[in-house]
């Protein structure tokens, strides 16, 4: 069988630091080469709850696939995985499309609105100058692209003009020159954070490459920089340099765990960035479970979606509306690098909606090219993501409300000391509207490597 492979590559960085330490990469603000003159971005800033629900549920599905049963230090951008797959969903047909839409929780009749909302979210995040978004669809010039697909890509990328998004055809996708081209693009977009995404040439049958580069750079609020250090901080009983985010907010929530629905109590706190409505969310069991293994095991029972769905909505909204328990948070300085893959083997034990797209026998991409029929061997061969998460005393961003605005009436209660000194979950969120969506997810279970 002659295989025509789609390859997807992502690189994500989450770096919290002073802007003086690493200047911004200013993305192109001109329309992308693929932008259709007729396409005009709809003003959908208040994107509906259906889109947000589908996005959060998709993040949960990716987390289930990517994070191992035995947690370890790792970081993943489910947002970046989604951003790389969406352009290919536009070219799917038949059962491949149906199952993919189910995976992404998209109603077939609402898919145009959904992709418009996605483009609006990407555009808004880019305009905040926190998340720098690069997307590219690169096609072998020998492949005849369906005109309808070409228009869909033009409309999608044309709806996010502040992002650096483009499509192009090349004749060297399986050559070393293409490796050099991709590595140079990623190197530039990440300001040399990663000099070489690819180390080998691609399979000779590779036909399409979808590239997504997400770089999030954010600082802590200016009046907090630098955060206080805790040189005596202990993580899992080991000395580990810590940082103290003082005067912030937390809440205690109870979430159901496992088949028996046993309630587990969690400490959840937010560390806002300088930019409004963006920050870090931390979650740790309220009490030590007695051993490292038990503390690690508990992490699989916390998810961003469950946090919002299972607790009283008012408690959740208070946290993001600058109300809640007044806390000083201590967490370890850290640096985590993770490489993850999704391929056909990922779905051997699942009935996941993406398995058709990764199967050379069943994949149907006839919406992309009439040659990409089921059984033609045209399928997604591999998805690879490299991510870096760095947190130190200089970096992140968020709500500008002061403490006096958070508490109403009477003398405020004293601040509680919350130390994230055992395994915990970490999310980077952004509220593009009233409610947050997760951009990155991490688990911290052992003493992390920290920045110098």
C-alpha positions as CSV (number, residue, x, y, z in Angstrom):
1,X,0.0,0.0,0.0
2,X,1.3,3.4,-0.9
3,X,0.8,5.6,2.1
4,X,0.2,9.4,2.0
5,X,0.9,10.7,5.5
6,X,-0.1,13.8,7.3
7,X,2.4,14.9,9.9
8,X,1.6,17.3,12.7
9,X,4.2,19.1,14.8
10,X,3.8,21.5,17.6
11,X,6.1,23.4,19.9
12,X,4.8,25.1,23.0
13,X,6.6,27.2,25.5
14,X,5.2,28.5,28.7
15,X,7.8,30.9,30.2
16,X,7.1,33.2,33.1
17,X,9.7,35.9,33.3
18,X,10.5,39.5,33.1
19,X,10.0,41.0,29.7
20,X,13.4,42.6,30.1
21,X,14.9,39.2,30.2
22,X,13.5,38.0,26.9
23,X,11.8,40.5,24.6
24,X,8.5,39.8,22.9
25,X,8.4,38.3,19.5
26,X,6.0,40.6,17.6
27,X,3.8,38.6,15.3
28,X,2.8,39.7,11.9
29,X,-0.3,41.9,11.9
30,X,-0.8,41.7,8.2
31,X,-3.3,39.3,6.6
32,X,-1.8,35.8,6.0
33,X,-0.9,34.7,2.5
34,X,-3.9,32.4,2.7
35,X,-6.4,35.1,3.7
36,X,-9.3,35.3,1.5
37,X,-10.3,38.9,0.5
38,X,-13.9,37.9,0.9
39,X,-13.5,36.5,4.4
40,X,-14.2,38.9,7.2
41,X,-13.9,38.0,10.8
42,X,-17.1,38.0,12.7
43,X,-17.2,39.9,16.0
44,X,-17.8,36.9,18.3
45,X,-15.9,38.1,21.4
46,X,-18.7,36.8,23.6
47,X,-18.4,33.3,22.2
48,X,-21.2,31.1,23.4
49,X,-21.2,28.5,26.2
50,X,-21.4,25.6,23.7
51,X,-18.0,26.5,22.3
52,X,-16.4,26.8,25.7
53,X,-18.0,23.5,26.9
54,X,-16.7,21.7,23.8
55,X,-13.2,23.2,24.2
56,X,-13.0,22.2,27.9
57,X,-14.3,18.7,27.3
58,X,-11.8,18.3,24.4
59,X,-9.0,19.3,26.8
60,X,-10.1,16.7,29.2
61,X,-10.1,14.0,26.5
62,X,-6.6,14.9,25.4
63,X,-5.5,14.8,29.0
64,X,-6.8,11.3,29.4
65,X,-4.9,10.2,26.3
66,X,-1.6,12.0,27.1
67,X,-1.1,11.9,30.9
68,X,0.0,8.4,32.1
69,X,-1.8,6.5,34.9
70,X,1.3,6.9,37.0
71,X,1.7,10.7,37.0
72,X,5.1,12.3,36.4
73,X,6.4,15.8,35.9
74,X,5.1,16.9,32.6
75,X,3.4,19.7,30.7
76,X,1.0,19.6,27.7
77,X,-0.8,22.2,25.7
78,X,-4.2,20.7,24.8
79,X,-4.9,24.0,23.1
80,X,-1.9,23.5,20.8
81,X,-3.0,20.0,19.9
82,X,-6.5,21.3,19.0
83,X,-5.0,24.2,17.0
84,X,-3.0,21.8,14.9
85,X,-5.9,19.4,14.3
86,X,-8.6,21.9,13.4
87,X,-7.3,22.7,9.9
88,X,-7.3,19.0,9.1
89,X,-10.8,18.4,10.5
90,X,-12.0,20.8,7.8
91,X,-10.8,18.2,5.2
92,X,-12.4,15.2,6.8
93,X,-15.5,13.4,5.4
94,X,-17.8,10.5,6.3
95,X,-17.2,8.5,9.5
96,X,-13.8,10.2,9.9
97,X,-15.4,13.6,10.1
98,X,-18.4,12.4,12.2
99,X,-16.2,10.8,14.8
100,X,-13.8,13.7,14.9
101,X,-16.6,16.2,15.5
102,X,-17.8,13.9,18.3
103,X,-14.4,14.0,19.9
104,X,-14.3,17.8,19.7
105,X,-17.9,18.0,20.9
106,X,-19.0,19.9,17.8
107,X,-22.5,19.6,16.4
108,X,-22.4,19.1,12.7
109,X,-24.9,22.0,12.2
110,X,-22.8,24.3,14.3
111,X,-19.3,23.6,13.0
112,X,-19.0,26.9,11.1
113,X,-19.8,28.9,14.2
114,X,-17.5,26.7,16.2
115,X,-14.5,27.4,14.0
116,X,-15.4,31.1,13.9
117,X,-15.3,31.1,17.7
118,X,-12.0,29.3,17.7
119,X,-10.5,31.9,15.4
120,X,-11.8,34.6,17.6
121,X,-10.3,33.1,20.7
122,X,-6.9,32.7,18.9
123,X,-7.1,36.3,17.7
124,X,-8.0,37.7,21.2
125,X,-5.2,35.7,22.9
126,X,-2.7,37.0,20.4
127,X,-3.9,40.6,20.9
128,X,-3.3,40.3,24.6
129,X,0.4,39.8,23.7
130,X,0.6,36.9,26.1
131,X,0.0,33.9,23.8
132,X,1.9,34.1,20.5
133,X,0.2,31.8,17.9
134,X,1.7,30.5,14.7
135,X,-0.2,28.1,12.5
136,X,0.8,26.7,9.1
137,X,-0.5,24.1,6.7
138,X,2.2,23.0,4.3
139,X,1.2,20.8,1.4
140,X,3.3,18.8,-1.1
141,X,2.9,20.4,-4.5
142,X,2.0,17.0,-6.1
143,X,-1.2,16.8,-4.1
144,X,-4.3,18.3,-5.8
145,X,-6.2,20.1,-3.1
146,X,-10.0,20.3,-3.2
147,X,-11.1,23.9,-4.0
148,X,-13.5,23.9,-1.1
149,X,-10.8,22.9,1.3
150,X,-8.6,25.7,0.1
151,X,-11.3,28.2,0.7
152,X,-12.0,26.8,4.2
153,X,-8.3,27.2,5.2
154,X,-8.2,30.7,3.7
155,X,-11.3,31.7,5.7
156,X,-10.0,30.1,8.9
157,X,-6.6,31.8,8.8
158,X,-8.1,35.0,7.4
159,X,-10.3,35.2,10.5
160,X,-7.2,35.4,12.8
161,X,-5.2,38.2,11.1
162,X,-3.1,39.1,14.2
163,X,-1.8,35.5,14.3
164,X,1.0,34.4,12.0
165,X,-1.0,31.9,10.0
166,X,-0.4,30.7,6.4
167,X,-0.6,27.8,4.0
168,X,1.8,27.0,1.2
169,X,2.9,24.3,-1.2
170,X,6.5,22.9,-1.3
171,X,8.3,20.2,-3.2
172,X,10.9,19.3,-0.5
173,X,8.7,18.0,2.4
174,X,10.8,14.9,2.8
175,X,14.1,16.6,2.2
176,X,16.7,18.0,4.7
177,X,15.9,21.5,3.4
178,X,12.4,21.2,4.8
179,X,13.8,20.1,8.2
180,X,15.9,23.2,8.2
181,X,12.9,25.3,7.2
182,X,10.7,24.0,10.1
183,X,13.5,24.3,12.6
184,X,14.3,27.8,11.6
185,X,10.6,28.8,11.8
186,X,10.2,27.3,15.3
187,X,13.6,28.7,16.4
188,X,12.4,32.2,15.3
189,X,8.9,32.0,16.8
190,X,10.3,30.7,20.2
191,X,13.2,33.2,20.3
192,X,15.7,30.3,20.2
193,X,14.1,28.4,23.1
194,X,14.3,25.3,20.8
195,X,16.8,25.3,18.1
196,X,15.7,22.0,16.4
197,X,12.2,20.6,16.6
198,X,13.0,18.0,14.0
199,X,16.2,15.9,13.9
200,X,15.4,13.6,11.0
201,X,13.8,14.0,7.6
202,X,10.2,13.1,7.2
203,X,8.9,9.9,5.7
204,X,9.1,10.1,1.9
205,X,5.3,9.7,1.6
206,X,4.5,12.7,3.8
207,X,2.1,14.9,2.0
208,X,0.8,17.5,4.5
209,X,2.4,19.0,7.5
210,X,0.4,21.0,10.1
211,X,2.6,23.1,12.3
212,X,1.4,24.9,15.4
213,X,3.7,27.0,17.6
214,X,2.2,28.4,20.8
215,X,4.5,30.6,22.9
216,X,3.1,32.0,26.1
217,X,5.1,34.7,27.9
218,X,3.8,36.4,30.9
219,X,5.0,38.3,33.9
220,X,3.6,38.4,37.4
221,X,1.9,41.7,38.3
222,X,4.4,44.5,38.2
223,X,4.0,45.4,41.9
224,X,4.9,41.8,42.9
225,X,8.1,41.4,40.8
226,X,10.2,39.8,41.9
227,X,8.3,37.4,44.1
228,X,9.7,36.6,47.5
229,X,11.9,33.5,47.6
230,X,11.7,30.7,50.1
231,X,15.1,29.0,50.2
232,X,13.9,26.6,52.9
233,X,10.9,25.3,50.9
234,X,10.6,21.5,50.9
235,X,8.8,19.5,48.2
236,X,8.1,15.9,49.0
237,X,10.6,16.3,51.9
238,X,13.4,17.5,49.6
239,X,14.8,21.0,49.7
240,X,13.6,22.9,46.7
241,X,13.9,26.6,46.1
242,X,10.4,28.1,46.3
243,X,8.6,31.3,45.4
244,X,5.9,33.0,47.4
245,X,2.9,34.6,45.6
246,X,1.4,36.6,48.4
247,X,-2.1,38.2,48.7
248,X,-4.0,36.1,46.3
249,X,-7.1,33.9,46.4
250,X,-8.1,30.3,47.0
251,X,-11.0,28.1,47.6
252,X,-11.7,24.6,49.0
253,X,-13.8,22.3,46.9
254,X,-15.0,18.7,47.1
255,X,-14.9,16.6,44.0
256,X,-16.2,13.0,43.6
257,X,-13.5,10.3,43.0
258,X,-13.8,7.0,41.2
259,X,-16.7,4.6,40.8
260,X,-17.8,4.8,44.4
261,X,-18.0,8.6,44.1
262,X,-16.0,9.2,47.3
263,X,-15.6,12.9,48.0
264,X,-12.1,14.3,48.0
265,X,-11.3,17.8,49.2
266,X,-9.0,20.1,47.2
267,X,-7.2,23.4,47.8
268,X,-7.5,25.4,44.6
269,X,-5.8,28.8,44.2
270,X,-5.1,31.2,41.3
271,X,-2.0,33.3,40.6
272,X,-3.0,36.1,38.3
273,X,-0.7,37.4,35.6
274,X,-0.1,41.1,34.9
275,X,-2.5,40.8,32.0
276,X,-6.1,40.7,33.1
277,X,-8.1,37.5,33.2
278,X,-5.1,35.2,32.7
279,X,-3.1,33.3,35.2
280,X,-2.1,30.0,36.8
281,X,-4.5,27.7,38.7
282,X,-3.1,25.3,41.2
283,X,-4.9,22.3,42.7
284,X,-3.7,20.0,45.6
285,X,-5.5,17.6,47.9
286,X,-6.5,19.5,51.1
287,X,-4.7,16.9,53.3
288,X,-1.5,14.8,52.8
289,X,-2.5,11.3,51.7
290,X,0.4,9.8,53.7
291,X,2.8,8.8,50.9
292,X,4.1,10.0,47.6
293,X,2.4,7.2,45.6
294,X,-1.0,8.1,47.2
295,X,-0.6,11.8,46.6
296,X,0.3,11.1,43.0
297,X,-2.6,8.8,42.5
298,X,-5.0,11.5,43.6
299,X,-4.0,13.8,40.7
300,X,-5.9,11.8,38.1
301,X,-9.2,12.7,39.9
302,X,-8.8,16.4,39.3
303,X,-9.6,18.0,36.0
304,X,-10.4,21.6,35.0
305,X,-13.8,20.6,33.7
306,X,-14.8,18.7,36.8
307,X,-13.6,21.6,39.0
308,X,-16.3,23.7,37.3
309,X,-18.9,21.1,36.8
310,X,-19.0,19.4,40.2
311,X,-18.7,22.3,42.6
312,X,-21.3,24.9,43.3
313,X,-21.0,27.4,40.4
314,X,-20.9,30.4,42.7
315,X,-17.8,29.1,44.4
316,X,-16.0,28.7,41.1
317,X,-17.0,32.1,39.8
318,X,-16.1,33.8,43.0
319,X,-12.5,32.5,42.5
320,X,-12.2,34.1,39.1
321,X,-14.2,37.2,40.1
322,X,-11.6,38.1,42.8
323,X,-13.5,36.7,45.8
324,X,-12.6,33.8,48.0
325,X,-10.2,32.7,50.7
326,X,-7.3,35.1,51.2
327,X,-4.1,33.1,50.9
328,X,-0.3,33.4,50.5
329,X,0.8,30.6,48.1
330,X,4.3,29.0,48.1
331,X,5.2,26.7,45.2
332,X,8.5,25.4,43.8
333,X,10.5,27.1,41.1
334,X,10.4,24.8,38.2
335,X,11.4,23.9,34.7
336,X,9.8,21.0,32.9
337,X,10.3,19.8,29.3
338,X,8.0,17.2,27.8
339,X,7.7,15.5,24.4
340,X,4.4,13.8,23.7
341,X,3.1,11.8,20.7
342,X,-0.2,10.7,19.4
343,X,-0.4,8.0,16.7
344,X,-2.5,5.0,15.7
345,X,-1.1,3.0,18.6
346,X,-2.5,5.6,21.0
347,X,-6.1,4.4,20.3
348,X,-5.6,0.7,20.5
349,X,-7.4,0.5,23.9
350,X,-10.0,3.2,23.2
351,X,-12.9,4.0,21.0
352,X,-11.7,7.5,20.7
353,X,-13.2,9.7,18.0
354,X,-9.8,10.4,16.4
355,X,-9.0,6.7,15.7
356,X,-10.4,6.9,12.1
357,X,-8.1,9.8,11.2
358,X,-5.0,7.9,12.3
359,X,-6.0,4.6,10.5
360,X,-4.6,4.1,7.0
361,X,-7.5,1.9,6.1
362,X,-10.5,4.0,7.3
363,X,-9.3,7.6,7.2
364,X,-11.4,9.7,4.8
365,X,-9.9,13.1,3.8
366,X,-11.8,13.5,0.6
367,X,-12.8,17.0,1.7
368,X,-9.1,17.9,1.5
369,X,-8.3,16.0,-1.7
370,X,-10.4,13.7,-3.9
371,X,-7.4,11.2,-3.9
372,X,-7.6,10.9,-0.1
373,X,-10.3,8.2,-0.1
374,X,-10.7,5.5,2.6
375,X,-8.2,2.7,1.9
376,X,-5.9,5.0,-0.1
377,X,-3.5,5.1,2.9
378,X,-3.9,8.9,3.3
379,X,-4.0,9.3,7.1
380,X,-2.4,11.2,10.1
381,X,0.8,9.4,10.8
382,X,2.0,11.1,14.0
383,X,1.4,14.1,16.2
384,X,4.4,15.4,18.2
385,X,4.5,18.1,20.7
386,X,7.4,19.6,22.7
387,X,6.6,21.8,25.6
388,X,8.6,23.7,28.2
389,X,7.2,25.2,31.4
390,X,9.4,27.6,33.4
391,X,8.2,29.3,36.6
392,X,10.4,31.6,38.7
393,X,10.1,34.8,40.7
394,X,9.7,37.0,37.6
395,X,6.9,35.6,35.6
396,X,3.2,35.4,34.7
397,X,0.1,37.9,34.6
398,X,-3.7,38.8,35.5
399,X,-6.6,40.4,37.4
400,X,-5.9,44.0,38.3
401,X,-8.4,44.1,41.2
402,X,-6.9,44.9,44.6
403,X,-7.4,43.0,47.8
404,X,-9.7,45.7,49.1
405,X,-12.0,45.0,46.1
406,X,-12.1,41.3,46.9
407,X,-13.6,41.4,50.4
408,X,-16.8,43.2,51.3
409,X,-17.8,44.5,54.7
410,X,-16.2,44.1,58.1
411,X,-12.6,43.3,59.1
412,X,-11.0,41.0,56.5
413,X,-9.9,37.5,57.9
414,X,-6.1,36.8,58.1
415,X,-4.3,35.3,55.2
416,X,-3.9,31.5,55.2
417,X,-0.5,30.0,54.2
418,X,-0.9,27.4,51.4
419,X,2.2,25.5,50.5
420,X,2.1,23.4,47.4
421,X,4.8,21.0,48.7
422,X,3.4,17.7,47.5
423,X,2.1,16.5,44.1
424,X,-0.2,19.1,42.5
425,X,-1.9,20.0,39.2
426,X,-1.2,23.2,37.4
427,X,-3.2,24.9,34.6
428,X,-2.7,28.1,32.6
429,X,-6.0,29.6,32.0
430,X,-7.5,32.6,30.1
431,X,-10.9,34.2,30.5
432,X,-11.9,35.3,27.0
433,X,-15.3,36.4,28.3
434,X,-16.7,35.7,31.7
435,X,-15.4,32.2,32.2
436,X,-11.9,30.6,31.8
437,X,-10.6,28.0,29.3
438,X,-7.5,26.0,29.9
439,X,-4.5,26.5,27.6
440,X,-1.8,24.3,29.3
441,X,-1.9,21.5,31.9
442,X,0.9,20.2,34.0
443,X,1.4,17.7,36.8
444,X,4.2,18.2,39.3
445,X,4.9,15.1,41.4
446,X,8.6,15.1,42.2
447,X,11.2,17.8,42.9
448,X,11.3,19.8,39.7
449,X,14.3,21.2,37.9
450,X,14.3,24.9,38.6
451,X,15.7,27.9,36.7
452,X,19.0,29.4,37.8
